[in-house]
Amino acid sequence: MKFGFNYVIIFTDLHLTANIKAAKVALKGKMGIYAIVCLVTGAVYIGSSIYLDVRLIDHFVENNTNEHLQSAIYKHGLDNFIFYVIEFVQDVLQLLVREQYYLDILFTTIPAALIYNFAKDATASRRGINHTEESKAKISEALKGNQRALGNLQS
């Protein structure tokens, strides 16, 4: 199932322990943007992580992430969800810039009822992540540049 974004790698059948373990190994040490898609409803969650392997486990094993997503996993079953890596990112400061790019697309092209994300803003508060004032300023500047670039593409 294609959900509107290109992707670099896809993980399915994550209800199977062997597949979760294989995904964790494949993602170890990788940073990037990901999407989780429900096969039943087509609803999407977009996220980013500096540790994709850990984030995958947070979502699918620990079940301690986004409440909308966790409720849907409980309702539809883990076998009805796919984890897509949309983009690997090398620079931590670009991580939120790229996530924002995909969130902008998500919130302008998909009906709200099919979005698991609570926030439209990638810099919204995240559990356990505290940015320094310097990193906030850099992210803000990068996002401003990204918005200008998007505006130029749309013109």
C-alpha positions, 0 to 999 in steps of 0.5 A: 500500500502506497500512502502518498510519500516515497519511502526508502524501506518498509517493515511489515508483519510487525506482530511477528517477533522475528520481524520486529527484531529484524527491523530493529537490527536494520534501523540500528544507528540510523536517524530519520523520518518515518510513517506508520500507516494503518492498513484498515483505515489508511490513517497515518502518523509521521515522526522523526527520531535520532534512534529509529530502532528505539522509536520503532520499539517504543511504538510497537513493543513498549506501546508508550507513544502517541495515544491516537496511534496506540488506541488504533493499534489496540483496536485494529491489531499490530498486524494491520500497521506498516512502518515506513522509513521515508527518509534517512537524515544525517544531520540532527538539525535537519531532522526536524526540518525534514519532519516538518516538510512531511507534516506540512504535506500530511496536514494539507493533503490527508483528512484530519480523521486519518491523521494520528499526529496531535501537532502540526509542528515538528518542534512541538514538545516531545517527551525527554527532548530538551533543545538548547536555546542555540539549537532552537534558534538553528531549527527556527532558521532552518524551518524559515528557509524551508518555508521560503523554499516551499513557497518558491516551489508553489509559485 
